[in-house]
Amino acid sequence: MSELLILARNYLAEVEGCLELFEGKFGRRDIIKAWREGTLEREGLLNDTIAYQLHGRGCQVEFADHDVDFDFMDWDGTVGFDAWKLWTYARQFPERYPKLTSNADVEQELQLSIKAGEIKAVFPDGRYYQLVSSWH
């Protein structure tokens, strides 16, 4: 498995962990909808050491040693990723992803994974991507 696929899987697992924290604290995973309804503050704490900040279509969760920034592709809570989101996650762990040290590296590997059928664009504009189901 390529380093990019490992990165994407790890990133999505982190996002899932973040959503579980929201569900545990607020009883909801549809956090953007909750924010827009006024039932969830734009920023706050998930516990004593983990903060969050909602933005546009997504959220940044700040752990003591790293951040996870993610976007929702739609209102049902499906998360997608792009090269930038993957790179901002990977650059916090250079020892884990030594071949993905720049956004350009991630973009290049992302395009190779798309051509190989491992990752697919969700929208025609290619703004968000998902792992092909056999790679989950």
N, CA, C and O atoms as CSV, one atom per row, in Angstrom:
chain,resi,resn,atom,element,x,y,z
A,1,MET,N,N,0.845,-1.176,0.000
A,1,MET,CA,C,0.000,0.000,0.000
A,1,MET,C,C,0.890,1.238,0.000
A,1,MET,O,O,1.883,1.303,0.726
A,2,SER,N,N,0.530,2.202,-0.808
A,2,SER,CA,C,1.350,3.405,-0.934
A,2,SER,C,C,1.270,4.263,0.336
A,2,SER,O,O,0.336,4.152,1.130
A,3,GLU,N,N,2.262,5.102,0.492
A,3,GLU,CA,C,2.290,6.013,1.638
A,3,GLU,C,C,1.078,6.934,1.631
A,3,GLU,O,O,0.554,7.279,2.690
A,4,LEU,N,N,0.630,7.334,0.446
A,4,LEU,CA,C,-0.536,8.214,0.358
A,4,LEU,C,C,-1.787,7.497,0.839
A,4,LEU,O,O,-2.597,8.089,1.552
A,5,LEU,N,N,-1.961,6.247,0.467
A,5,LEU,CA,C,-3.136,5.513,0.931
A,5,LEU,C,C,-3.099,5.310,2.441
A,5,LEU,O,O,-4.133,5.379,3.106
A,6,ILE,N,N,-1.926,5.064,2.973
A,6,ILE,CA,C,-1.784,4.947,4.427
A,6,ILE,C,C,-2.151,6.279,5.083
A,6,ILE,O,O,-2.884,6.311,6.071
A,7,LEU,N,N,-1.639,7.367,4.529
A,7,LEU,CA,C,-1.966,8.696,5.035
A,7,LEU,C,C,-3.470,8.932,4.992
A,7,LEU,O,O,-4.052,9.352,5.992
A,8,ALA,N,N,-4.104,8.675,3.868
A,8,ALA,CA,C,-5.548,8.913,3.732
A,8,ALA,C,C,-6.336,8.069,4.734
A,8,ALA,O,O,-7.276,8.569,5.353
A,9,ARG,N,N,-5.974,6.821,4.898
A,9,ARG,CA,C,-6.667,5.959,5.859
A,9,ARG,C,C,-6.472,6.468,7.288
A,9,ARG,O,O,-7.427,6.505,8.064
A,10,ASN,N,N,-5.251,6.860,7.641
A,10,ASN,CA,C,-4.991,7.380,8.981
A,10,ASN,C,C,-5.735,8.688,9.233
A,10,ASN,O,O,-6.293,8.901,10.310
A,11,TYR,N,N,-5.735,9.552,8.236
A,11,TYR,CA,C,-6.441,10.826,8.340
A,11,TYR,C,C,-7.941,10.586,8.567
A,11,TYR,O,O,-8.542,11.181,9.462
A,12,LEU,N,N,-8.532,9.718,7.758
A,12,LEU,CA,C,-9.964,9.445,7.898
A,12,LEU,C,C,-10.282,8.775,9.232
A,12,LEU,O,O,-11.349,9.009,9.799
A,13,ALA,N,N,-9.377,7.952,9.735
A,13,ALA,CA,C,-9.567,7.346,11.056
A,13,ALA,C,C,-9.536,8.426,12.142
A,13,ALA,O,O,-10.316,8.373,13.094
A,14,GLU,N,N,-8.646,9.396,12.001
A,14,GLU,CA,C,-8.589,10.523,12.956
A,14,GLU,C,C,-9.884,11.325,12.907
A,14,GLU,O,O,-10.423,11.709,13.945
A,15,VAL,N,N,-10.380,11.578,11.696
A,15,VAL,CA,C,-11.640,12.318,11.556
A,15,VAL,C,C,-12.761,11.555,12.247
A,15,VAL,O,O,-13.567,12.146,12.965
A,16,GLU,N,N,-12.813,10.243,12.030
A,16,GLU,CA,C,-13.839,9.432,12.673
A,16,GLU,C,C,-13.730,9.554,14.196
A,16,GLU,O,O,-14.744,9.661,14.885
A,17,GLY,N,N,-12.511,9.538,14.716
A,17,GLY,CA,C,-12.315,9.725,16.153
A,17,GLY,C,C,-12.830,11.072,16.633
A,17,GLY,O,O,-13.413,11.168,17.713
A,18,CYS,N,N,-12.618,12.103,15.841
A,18,CYS,CA,C,-13.124,13.438,16.183
A,18,CYS,C,C,-14.650,13.434,16.226
A,18,CYS,O,O,-15.252,13.982,17.150
A,19,LEU,N,N,-15.266,12.820,15.231
A,19,LEU,CA,C,-16.727,12.776,15.192
A,19,LEU,C,C,-17.287,11.970,16.365
A,19,LEU,O,O,-18.358,12.287,16.883
A,20,GLU,N,N,-16.567,10.935,16.781
A,20,GLU,CA,C,-16.984,10.175,17.961
A,20,GLU,C,C,-16.913,11.041,19.220
A,20,GLU,O,O,-17.755,10.916,20.110
A,21,LEU,N,N,-15.911,11.915,19.293
A,21,LEU,CA,C,-15.832,12.842,20.428
A,21,LEU,C,C,-17.030,13.791,20.445
A,21,LEU,O,O,-17.605,14.050,21.502
A,22,PHE,N,N,-17.405,14.308,19.276
A,22,PHE,CA,C,-18.586,15.184,19.193
A,22,PHE,C,C,-19.840,14.418,19.600
A,22,PHE,O,O,-20.673,14.927,20.350
A,23,GLU,N,N,-19.965,13.206,19.104
A,23,GLU,CA,C,-21.139,12.405,19.435
A,23,GLU,C,C,-21.202,12.116,20.933
A,23,GLU,O,O,-22.273,12.169,21.539
A,24,GLY,N,N,-20.055,11.814,21.520
A,24,GLY,CA,C,-20.014,11.548,22.948
A,24,GLY,C,C,-20.375,12.757,23.795
A,24,GLY,O,O,-21.066,12.636,24.806
A,25,LYS,N,N,-19.905,13.918,23.376
A,25,LYS,CA,C,-20.153,15.132,24.176
A,25,LYS,C,C,-21.506,15.773,23.875
A,25,LYS,O,O,-22.215,16.194,24.790
A,26,PHE,N,N,-21.864,15.846,22.586
A,26,PHE,CA,C,-23.067,16.588,22.192
A,26,PHE,C,C,-24.197,15.700,21.675
A,26,PHE,O,O,-25.305,16.181,21.438
A,27,GLY,N,N,-23.923,14.410,21.499
A,27,GLY,CA,C,-24.950,13.514,20.989
A,27,GLY,C,C,-25.228,13.680,19.513
A,27,GLY,O,O,-26.263,13.231,19.021
A,28,ARG,N,N,-24.298,14.332,18.786
A,28,ARG,CA,C,-24.500,14.594,17.356
A,28,ARG,C,C,-23.188,14.469,16.602
A,28,ARG,O,O,-22.113,14.788,17.110
A,29,ARG,N,N,-23.315,13.996,15.377
A,29,ARG,CA,C,-22.185,13.949,14.446
A,29,ARG,C,C,-22.363,14.975,13.324
A,29,ARG,O,O,-21.403,15.327,12.639
A,30,ASP,N,N,-23.583,15.444,13.146
A,30,ASP,CA,C,-23.880,16.437,12.103
A,30,ASP,C,C,-23.585,17.834,12.655
A,30,ASP,O,O,-24.482,18.656,12.836
A,31,ILE,N,N,-22.317,18.067,12.910
A,31,ILE,CA,C,-21.910,19.240,13.681
A,31,ILE,C,C,-22.108,20.554,12.934
A,31,ILE,O,O,-22.386,21.574,13.566
A,32,ILE,N,N,-21.975,20.562,11.620
A,32,ILE,CA,C,-22.209,21.801,10.870
A,32,ILE,C,C,-23.690,22.166,10.929
A,32,ILE,O,O,-24.042,23.331,11.114
A,33,LYS,N,N,-24.546,21.177,10.772
A,33,LYS,CA,C,-25.986,21.417,10.881
A,33,LYS,C,C,-26.328,21.925,12.279
A,33,LYS,O,O,-27.104,22.869,12.428
A,34,ALA,N,N,-25.746,21.297,13.306
A,34,ALA,CA,C,-25.999,21.725,14.685
A,34,ALA,C,C,-25.546,23.164,14.910
A,34,ALA,O,O,-26.231,23.940,15.576
A,35,TRP,N,N,-24.402,23.509,14.357
A,35,TRP,CA,C,-23.896,24.877,14.478
A,35,TRP,C,C,-24.855,25.857,13.805
A,35,TRP,O,O,-25.198,26.891,14.379
A,36,ARG,N,N,-25.282,25.529,12.593
A,36,ARG,CA,C,-26.170,26.443,11.851
A,36,ARG,C,C,-27.547,26.555,12.496
A,36,ARG,O,O,-28.225,27.573,12.362
A,37,GLU,N,N,-27.952,25.501,13.197
A,37,GLU,CA,C,-29.222,25.546,13.933
A,37,GLU,C,C,-29.089,26.325,15.245
A,37,GLU,O,O,-30.089,26.682,15.866
A,38,GLY,N,N,-27.856,26.583,15.655
A,38,GLY,CA,C,-27.622,27.301,16.903
A,38,GLY,C,C,-27.554,26.404,18.125
A,38,GLY,O,O,-27.576,26.901,19.251
A,39,THR,N,N,-27.474,25.093,17.929
A,39,THR,CA,C,-27.412,24.177,19.074
A,39,THR,C,C,-25.984,23.770,19.423
A,39,THR,O,O,-25.770,23.048,20.397
A,40,LEU,N,N,-25.012,24.221,18.644
A,40,LEU,CA,C,-23.602,23.938,18.909
A,40,LEU,C,C,-22.814,25.221,18.687
A,40,LEU,O,O,-22.953,25.869,17.649
A,41,GLU,N,N,-22.001,25.583,19.647
A,41,GLU,CA,C,-21.170,26.780,19.521
A,41,GLU,C,C,-20.136,26.599,18.419
A,41,GLU,O,O,-19.713,25.480,18.131
A,42,ARG,N,N,-19.734,27.703,17.807
A,42,ARG,CA,C,-18.742,27.661,16.732
A,42,ARG,C,C,-17.399,27.123,17.210
A,42,ARG,O,O,-16.689,26.462,16.453
A,43,GLU,N,N,-17.055,27.402,18.449
A,43,GLU,CA,C,-15.812,26.872,19.008
A,43,GLU,C,C,-16.038,26.516,20.466
A,43,GLU,O,O,-16.895,27.073,21.153
A,44,GLY,N,N,-15.222,25.551,20.910
A,44,GLY,CA,C,-15.370,25.119,22.285
A,44,GLY,C,C,-14.428,23.971,22.596
A,44,GLY,O,O,-13.441,23.744,21.896
A,45,LEU,N,N,-14.753,23.254,23.657
A,45,LEU,CA,C,-13.925,22.140,24.102
A,45,LEU,C,C,-14.697,20.832,23.998
A,45,LEU,O,O,-15.890,20.766,24.292
A,46,LEU,N,N,-13.986,19.799,23.573
A,46,LEU,CA,C,-14.560,18.458,23.556
A,46,LEU,C,C,-14.246,17.714,24.844
A,46,LEU,O,O,-14.974,16.805,25.244
A,47,ASN,N,N,-13.159,18.110,25.485
A,47,ASN,CA,C,-12.808,17.660,26.834
A,47,ASN,C,C,-11.805,18.668,27.392
A,47,ASN,O,O,-11.668,19.758,26.837
A,48,ASP,N,N,-11.118,18.343,28.448
A,48,ASP,CA,C,-10.208,19.302,29.088
A,48,ASP,C,C,-9.049,19.744,28.202
A,48,ASP,O,O,-8.505,20.832,28.394
A,49,THR,N,N,-8.667,18.917,27.240
A,49,THR,CA,C,-7.471,19.226,26.440
A,49,THR,C,C,-7.718,19.313,24.944
A,49,THR,O,O,-6.801,19.662,24.202
A,50,ILE,N,N,-8.908,19.014,24.478
A,50,ILE,CA,C,-9.187,18.993,23.034
A,50,ILE,C,C,-10.187,20.089,22.698
A,50,ILE,O,O,-11.317,20.096,23.186
A,51,ALA,N,N,-9.741,21.023,21.843
A,51,ALA,CA,C,-10.591,22.138,21.416
A,51,ALA,C,C,-11.061,21.917,19.985
A,51,ALA,O,O,-10.462,21.147,19.234
A,52,TYR,N,N,-12.130,22.595,19.621
A,52,TYR,CA,C,-12.612,22.538,18.238
A,52,TYR,C,C,-13.002,23.931,17.776
A,52,TYR,O,O,-13.309,24.818,18.573
A,53,GLN,N,N,-12.978,24.089,16.450
A,53,GLN,CA,C,-13.446,25.322,15.831
A,53,GLN,C,C,-14.117,24.942,14.521
A,53,GLN,O,O,-13.485,24.360,13.640
A,54,LEU,N,N,-15.391,25.269,14.394
A,54,LEU,CA,C,-16.134,24.992,13.171
A,54,LEU,C,C,-15.880,26.096,12.162
A,54,LEU,O,O,-15.685,27.254,12.531
A,55,HIS,N,N,-15.882,25.732,10.887
A,55,HIS,CA,C,-15.656,26.700,9.810
A,55,HIS,C,C,-16.372,26.227,8.556
A,55,HIS,O,O,-16.349,25.039,8.236
A,56,GLY,N,N,-16.998,27.137,7.856
A,56,GLY,CA,C,-17.608,26.826,6.565
A,56,GLY,C,C,-18.266,25.469,6.490
A,56,GLY,O,O,-19.377,25.277,6.983
A,57,ARG,N,N,-17.569,24.518,5.864
A,57,ARG,CA,C,-18.065,23.155,5.678
A,57,ARG,C,C,-17.413,22.159,6.620
A,57,ARG,O,O,-17.637,20.956,6.484
A,58,GLY,N,N,-16.616,22.620,7.567
A,58,GLY,CA,C,-15.866,21.648,8.343
A,58,GLY,C,C,-15.484,22.102,9.730
A,58,GLY,O,O,-16.118,22.965,10.338
A,59,CYS,N,N,-14.408,21.476,10.210
A,59,CYS,CA,C,-14.013,21.662,11.598
A,59,CYS,C,C,-12.518,21.418,11.747
A,59,CYS,O,O,-11.937,20.592,11.044
A,60,GLN,N,N,-11.915,22.139,12.660
A,60,GLN,CA,C,-10.538,21.877,13.063
A,60,GLN,C,C,-10.579,21.458,14.517
A,60,GLN,O,O,-11.119,22.165,15.368
A,61,VAL,N,N,-10.000,20.297,14.793
A,61,VAL,CA,C,-9.927,19.781,16.156
A,61,VAL,C,C,-8.471,19.851,16.578
A,61,VAL,O,O,-7.584,19.353,15.885
A,62,GLU,N,N,-8.237,20.477,17.724
A,62,GLU,CA,C,-6.882,20.730,18.196
A,62,GLU,C,C,-6.568,19.850,19.393
A,62,GLU,O,O,-7.073,20.068,20.495
A,63,PHE,N,N,-5.724,18.851,19.159
A,63,PHE,CA,C,-5.231,17.987,20.215
A,63,PHE,C,C,-3.961,18.626,20.783
A,63,PHE,O,O,-3.471,19.610,20.229
A,64,ALA,N,N,-3.432,18.096,21.854
A,64,ALA,CA,C,-2.225,18.649,22.469
A,64,ALA,C,C,-1.026,18.580,21.520
A,64,ALA,O,O,-0.184,19.478,21.524
A,65,ASP,N,N,-0.942,17.524,20.708
A,65,ASP,CA,C,0.242,17.327,19.868
A,65,ASP,C,C,0.003,17.447,18.370
A,65,ASP,O,O,0.953,17.358,17.593
A,66,HIS,N,N,-1.241,17.645,17.945
A,66,HIS,CA,C,-1.530,17.807,16.518
A,66,HIS,C,C,-2.955,18.317,16.322
A,66,HIS,O,O,-3.760,18.339,17.253
A,67,ASP,N,N,-3.244,18.725,15.090
A,67,ASP,CA,C,-4.575,19.193,14.705
A,67,ASP,C,C,-5.117,18.306,13.599
A,67,ASP,O,O,-4.360,17.704,12.838
A,68,VAL,N,N,-6.431,18.235,13.520
A,68,VAL,CA,C,-7.104,17.545,12.429
A,68,VAL,C,C,-8.121,18.516,11.853
A,68,VAL,O,O,-9.038,18.948,12.550
A,69,ASP,N,N,-7.960,18.856,10.591
A,69,ASP,CA,C,-8.868,19.778,9.915
A,69,ASP,C,C,-9.584,18.996,8.823
A,69,ASP,O,O,-8.942,18.373,7.977
A,70,PHE,N,N,-10.912,19.027,8.838
A,70,PHE,CA,C,-11.664,18.243,7.859
A,70,PHE,C,C,-12.882,19.004,7.376
A,70,PHE,O,O,-13.370,19.924,8.033
A,71,ASP,N,N,-13.362,18.595,6.205
A,71,ASP,CA,C,-14.544,19.176,5.587
A,71,ASP,C,C,-15.571,18.085,5.313
A,71,ASP,O,O,-15.233,16.928,5.062
A,72,PHE,N,N,-16.832,18.492,5.370
A,72,PHE,CA,C,-17.919,17.611,4.975
A,72,PHE,C,C,-18.242,17.893,3.517
A,72,PHE,O,O,-18.250,19.046,3.086
A,73,MET,N,N,-18.505,16.846,2.769
A,73,MET,CA,C,-18.851,17.012,1.358
A,73,MET,C,C,-20.320,17.352,1.183
A,73,MET,O,O,-20.709,17.971,0.193
A,74,ASP,N,N,-21.137,16.944,2.151
A,74,ASP,CA,C,-22.564,17.178,2.060
A,74,ASP,C,C,-23.131,17.241,3.471
A,74,ASP,O,O,-22.405,17.097,4.455
A,75,TRP,N,N,-24.399,17.452,3.552
A,75,TRP,CA,C,-25.033,17.643,4.861
A,75,TRP,C,C,-25.303,16.336,5.587
A,75,TRP,O,O,-25.692,16.356,6.755
A,76,ASP,N,N,-25.110,15.207,4.930
A,76,ASP,CA,C,-25.340,13.940,5.638
A,76,ASP,C,C,-24.130,13.506,6.466
A,76,ASP,O,O,-24.168,12.470,7.130
A,77,GLY,N,N,-23.062,14.297,6.425
A,77,GLY,CA,C,-21.910,14.011,7.267
A,77,GLY,C,C,-20.793,13.240,6.603
A,77,GLY,O,O,-19.857,12.807,7.276
A,78,THR,N,N,-20.870,13.059,5.299
A,78,THR,CA,C,-19.799,12.363,4.595
A,78,THR,C,C,-18.581,13.272,4.518
A,78,THR,O,O,-18.684,14.433,4.123
A,79,VAL,N,N,-17.430,12.733,4.898
A,79,VAL,CA,C,-16.190,13.504,4.902
A,79,VAL,C,C,-15.385,13.179,3.658
A,79,VAL,O,O,-15.257,12.020,3.264
A,80,GLY,N,N,-14.850,14.214,3.052
A,80,GLY,CA,C,-13.939,14.040,1.927
A,80,GLY,C,C,-12.601,14.662,2.269
A,80,GLY,O,O,-12.429,15.263,3.330
A,81,PHE,N,N,-11.667,14.510,1.364
A,81,PHE,CA,C,-10.360,15.114,1.588
A,81,PHE,C,C,-9.825,15.643,0.272
A,81,PHE,O,O,-10.292,15.273,-0.806
A,82,ASP,N,N,-8.848,16.504,0.381
A,82,ASP,CA,C,-8.118,16.997,-0.780
A,82,ASP,C,C,-6.631,16.945,-0.420
A,82,ASP,O,O,-6.272,16.571,0.696
A,83,ALA,N,N,-5.787,17.313,-1.349
A,83,ALA,CA,C,-4.341,17.245,-1.113
A,83,ALA,C,C,-3.946,18.133,0.067
A,83,ALA,O,O,-3.114,17.742,0.887
A,84,TRP,N,N,-4.531,19.311,0.154
A,84,TRP,CA,C,-4.172,20.244,1.217
A,84,TRP,C,C,-4.498,19.665,2.597
A,84,TRP,O,O,-3.660,19.716,3.497
A,85,LYS,N,N,-5.692,19.120,2.773
A,85,LYS,CA,C,-6.065,18.550,4.073
A,85,LYS,C,C,-5.131,17.402,4.437
A,85,LYS,O,O,-4.697,17.297,5.584
A,86,LEU,N,N,-4.821,16.542,3.474
A,86,LEU,CA,C,-3.912,15.432,3.749
A,86,LEU,C,C,-2.521,15.945,4.114
A,86,LEU,O,O,-1.895,15.450,5.051
A,87,TRP,N,N,-2.045,16.938,3.372
A,87,TRP,CA,C,-0.701,17.454,3.645
A,87,TRP,C,C,-0.618,18.146,4.998
A,87,TRP,O,O,0.359,17.967,5.724
A,88,THR,N,N,-1.637,18.941,5.347
A,88,THR,CA,C,-1.578,19.628,6.640
A,88,THR,C,C,-1.594,18.623,7.798
A,88,THR,O,O,-1.056,18.894,8.872
A,89,TYR,N,N,-2.207,17.478,7.570
A,89,TYR,CA,C,-2.155,16.413,8.579
A,89,TYR,C,C,-0.777,15.737,8.555
A,89,TYR,O,O,-0.160,15.549,9.603
A,90,ALA,N,N,-0.302,15.376,7.373
A,90,ALA,CA,C,0.967,14.631,7.231
A,90,ALA,C,C,2.169,15.420,7.739
A,90,ALA,O,O,3.082,14.840,8.326
A,91,ARG,N,N,2.183,16.722,7.523
A,91,ARG,CA,C,3.369,17.506,7.904
A,91,ARG,C,C,3.589,17.543,9.414
A,91,ARG,O,O,4.671,17.904,9.876
A,92,GLN,N,N,2.576,17.175,10.176
A,92,GLN,CA,C,2.721,17.097,11.623
A,92,GLN,C,C,3.429,15.813,12.062
A,92,GLN,O,O,3.852,15.683,13.210
A,93,PHE,N,N,3.547,14.871,11.125
A,93,PHE,CA,C,4.150,13.565,11.410
A,93,PHE,C,C,5.159,13.195,10.327
A,93,PHE,O,O,4.963,12.205,9.622
A,94,PRO,N,N,6.230,13.968,10.181
A,94,PRO,CA,C,7.176,13.704,9.085
A,94,PRO,C,C,7.824,12.324,9.162
A,94,PRO,O,O,8.212,11.763,8.137
A,95,GLU,N,N,7.943,11.783,10.355
A,95,GLU,CA,C,8.533,10.454,10.486
A,95,GLU,C,C,7.614,9.370,9.924
A,95,GLU,O,O,8.093,8.326,9.481
A,96,ARG,N,N,6.321,9.599,9.937
A,96,ARG,CA,C,5.350,8.630,9.404
A,96,ARG,C,C,5.220,8.709,7.889
A,96,ARG,O,O,4.966,7.705,7.225
A,97,TYR,N,N,5.397,9.914,7.348
A,97,TYR,CA,C,5.156,10.151,5.923
A,97,TYR,C,C,6.351,10.854,5.281
A,97,TYR,O,O,6.216,11.981,4.805
A,98,PRO,N,N,7.508,10.213,5.262
A,98,PRO,CA,C,8.723,10.878,4.781
A,98,PRO,C,C,8.712,11.226,3.287
A,98,PRO,O,O,9.478,12.088,2.858
A,99,LYS,N,N,7.870,10.581,2.499
A,99,LYS,CA,C,7.810,10.873,1.067
A,99,LYS,C,C,6.779,11.947,0.735
A,99,LYS,O,O,6.623,12.324,-0.426
A,100,LEU,N,N,6.083,12.433,1.741
A,100,LEU,CA,C,5.009,13.402,1.517
A,100,LEU,C,C,5.298,14.682,2.289
A,100,LEU,O,O,4.522,15.085,3.156
A,101,THR,N,N,6.408,15.310,1.970
A,101,THR,CA,C,6.868,16.462,2.745
A,101,THR,C,C,6.362,17.801,2.228
A,101,THR,O,O,6.582,18.830,2.867
A,102,SER,N,N,5.696,17.805,1.092
A,102,SER,CA,C,5.140,19.058,0.573
A,102,SER,C,C,3.754,18.803,0.002
A,102,SER,O,O,3.392,17.667,-0.303
A,103,ASN,N,N,2.992,19.867,-0.136
A,103,ASN,CA,C,1.670,19.751,-0.747
A,103,ASN,C,C,1.803,19.218,-2.175
A,103,ASN,O,O,0.960,18.444,-2.628
A,104,ALA,N,N,2.851,19.625,-2.878
A,104,ALA,CA,C,3.065,19.141,-4.253
A,104,ALA,C,C,3.300,17.633,-4.267
A,104,ALA,O,O,2.813,16.942,-5.162
A,105,ASP,N,N,4.040,17.116,-3.285
A,105,ASP,CA,C,4.249,15.661,-3.190
A,105,ASP,C,C,2.923,14.941,-3.013
A,105,ASP,O,O,2.651,13.941,-3.678
A,106,VAL,N,N,2.102,15.459,-2.108
A,106,VAL,CA,C,0.806,14.836,-1.838
A,106,VAL,C,C,-0.074,14.911,-3.081
A,106,VAL,O,O,-0.726,13.930,-3.440
A,107,GLU,N,N,-0.097,16.060,-3.735
A,107,GLU,CA,C,-0.907,16.227,-4.949
A,107,GLU,C,C,-0.475,15.240,-6.033
A,107,GLU,O,O,-1.317,14.622,-6.685
A,108,GLN,N,N,0.813,15.094,-6.222
A,108,GLN,CA,C,1.327,14.171,-7.235
A,108,GLN,C,C,0.917,12.730,-6.916
A,108,GLN,O,O,0.465,12.002,-7.801
A,109,GLU,N,N,1.073,12.324,-5.671
A,109,GLU,CA,C,0.701,10.965,-5.265
A,109,GLU,C,C,-0.812,10.764,-5.317
A,109,GLU,O,O,-1.289,9.673,-5.629
A,110,LEU,N,N,-1.547,11.801,-5.016
A,110,LEU,CA,C,-3.000,11.727,-5.109
A,110,LEU,C,C,-3.426,11.465,-6.545
A,110,LEU,O,O,-4.288,10.621,-6.793
A,111,GLN,N,N,-2.834,12.177,-7.487
A,111,GLN,CA,C,-3.171,11.969,-8.897
A,111,GLN,C,C,-2.812,10.551,-9.355
A,111,GLN,O,O,-3.547,9.949,-10.138
A,112,LEU,N,N,-1.694,10.021,-8.875
A,112,LEU,CA,C,-1.319,8.645,-9.213
A,112,LEU,C,C,-2.332,7.652,-8.638
A,112,LEU,O,O,-2.690,6.676,-9.297
A,113,SER,N,N,-2.789,7.900,-7.421
A,113,SER,CA,C,-3.781,7.017,-6.798
A,113,SER,C,C,-5.125,7.092,-7.509
A,113,SER,O,O,-5.845,6.097,-7.588
A,114,ILE,N,N,-5.458,8.249,-8.018
A,114,ILE,CA,C,-6.693,8.396,-8.795
A,114,ILE,C,C,-6.576,7.587,-10.087
A,114,ILE,O,O,-7.491,6.845,-10.446
A,115,LYS,N,N,-5.456,7.732,-10.776
A,115,LYS,CA,C,-5.245,6.978,-12.019
A,115,LYS,C,C,-5.247,5.476,-11.775
A,115,LYS,O,O,-5.681,4.708,-12.634
A,116,ALA,N,N,-4.767,5.051,-10.612
A,116,ALA,CA,C,-4.725,3.628,-10.266
A,116,ALA,C,C,-6.084,3.112,-9.783
A,116,ALA,O,O,-6.244,1.912,-9.561
A,117,GLY,N,N,-7.062,4.008,-9.619
A,117,GLY,CA,C,-8.385,3.599,-9.181
A,117,GLY,C,C,-8.506,3.354,-7.692
A,117,GLY,O,O,-9.455,2.709,-7.246
A,118,GLU,N,N,-7.561,3.858,-6.917
A,118,GLU,CA,C,-7.572,3.670,-5.462
A,118,GLU,C,C,-8.337,4.784,-4.747
A,118,GLU,O,O,-8.871,4.595,-3.654
A,119,ILE,N,N,-8.372,5.936,-5.388
A,119,ILE,CA,C,-9.057,7.116,-4.858
A,119,ILE,C,C,-9.902,7.675,-5.985
A,119,ILE,O,O,-9.511,7.622,-7.151
A,120,LYS,N,N,-11.075,8.218,-5.631
A,120,LYS,CA,C,-11.947,8.774,-6.666
A,120,LYS,C,C,-12.380,10.184,-6.301
A,120,LYS,O,O,-12.536,10.529,-5.130
A,121,ALA,N,N,-12.567,10.980,-7.333
A,121,ALA,CA,C,-13.115,12.321,-7.147
A,121,ALA,C,C,-14.599,12.179,-6.873
A,121,ALA,O,O,-15.273,11.359,-7.496
A,122,VAL,N,N,-15.109,12.969,-5.949
A,122,VAL,CA,C,-16.511,12.888,-5.592
A,122,VAL,C,C,-17.350,13.786,-6.495
A,122,VAL,O,O,-18.464,13.422,-6.870
A,123,PHE,N,N,-16.827,14.941,-6.840
A,123,PHE,CA,C,-17.526,15.881,-7.699
A,123,PHE,C,C,-16.707,16.085,-8.966
A,123,PHE,O,O,-15.492,15.889,-8.950
A,124,PRO,N,N,-17.342,16.471,-10.051
A,124,PRO,CA,C,-16.595,16.674,-11.295
A,124,PRO,C,C,-15.452,17.683,-11.182
A,124,PRO,O,O,-14.458,17.571,-11.900
A,125,ASP,N,N,-15.581,18.661,-10.294
A,125,ASP,CA,C,-14.516,19.660,-10.156
A,125,ASP,C,C,-13.304,19.115,-9.405
A,125,ASP,O,O,-12.275,19.785,-9.322
A,126,GLY,N,N,-13.418,17.910,-8.860
A,126,GLY,CA,C,-12.292,17.298,-8.175
A,126,GLY,C,C,-11.953,17.953,-6.856
A,126,GLY,O,O,-10.832,17.805,-6.369
A,127,ARG,N,N,-12.885,18.670,-6.264
A,127,ARG,CA,C,-12.586,19.361,-5.012
A,127,ARG,C,C,-12.400,18.390,-3.840
A,127,ARG,O,O,-11.518,18.588,-3.004
A,128,TYR,N,N,-13.210,17.366,-3.782
A,128,TYR,CA,C,-13.110,16.393,-2.706
A,128,TYR,C,C,-12.905,14.995,-3.273
A,128,TYR,O,O,-13.350,14.673,-4.374
A,129,TYR,N,N,-12.222,14.184,-2.488
A,129,TYR,CA,C,-11.919,12.820,-2.882
A,129,TYR,C,C,-12.316,11.860,-1.773
A,129,TYR,O,O,-12.472,12.244,-0.613
A,130,GLN,N,N,-12.474,10.607,-2.160
A,130,GLN,CA,C,-12.743,9.524,-1.225
A,130,GLN,C,C,-11.884,8.329,-1.619
A,130,GLN,O,O,-11.439,8.202,-2.760
A,131,LEU,N,N,-11.666,7.462,-0.640
A,131,LEU,CA,C,-11.027,6.190,-0.949
A,131,LEU,C,C,-12.048,5.332,-1.694
A,131,LEU,O,O,-13.239,5.369,-1.385
A,132,VAL,N,N,-11.588,4.576,-2.653
A,132,VAL,CA,C,-12.466,3.621,-3.320
A,132,VAL,C,C,-12.812,2.556,-2.275
A,132,VAL,O,O,-11.953,2.173,-1.481
A,133,SER,N,N,-14.022,2.090,-2.266
A,133,SER,CA,C,-14.532,1.267,-1.170
A,133,SER,C,C,-13.653,0.065,-0.825
A,133,SER,O,O,-13.586,-0.319,0.343
A,134,SER,N,N,-12.990,-0.528,-1.789
A,134,SER,CA,C,-12.164,-1.698,-1.486
A,134,SER,C,C,-10.937,-1.342,-0.656
A,134,SER,O,O,-10.251,-2.233,-0.156
A,135,TRP,N,N,-10.650,-0.042,-0.503
A,135,TRP,CA,C,-9.474,0.385,0.268
A,135,TRP,C,C,-9.839,0.825,1.664
A,135,TRP,O,O,-8.942,1.197,2.420
A,136,HIS,N,N,-11.092,0.807,2.055
A,136,HIS,CA,C,-11.487,1.253,3.405
A,136,HIS,C,C,-10.914,0.350,4.447
A,136,HIS,O,O,-11.136,0.563,5.639
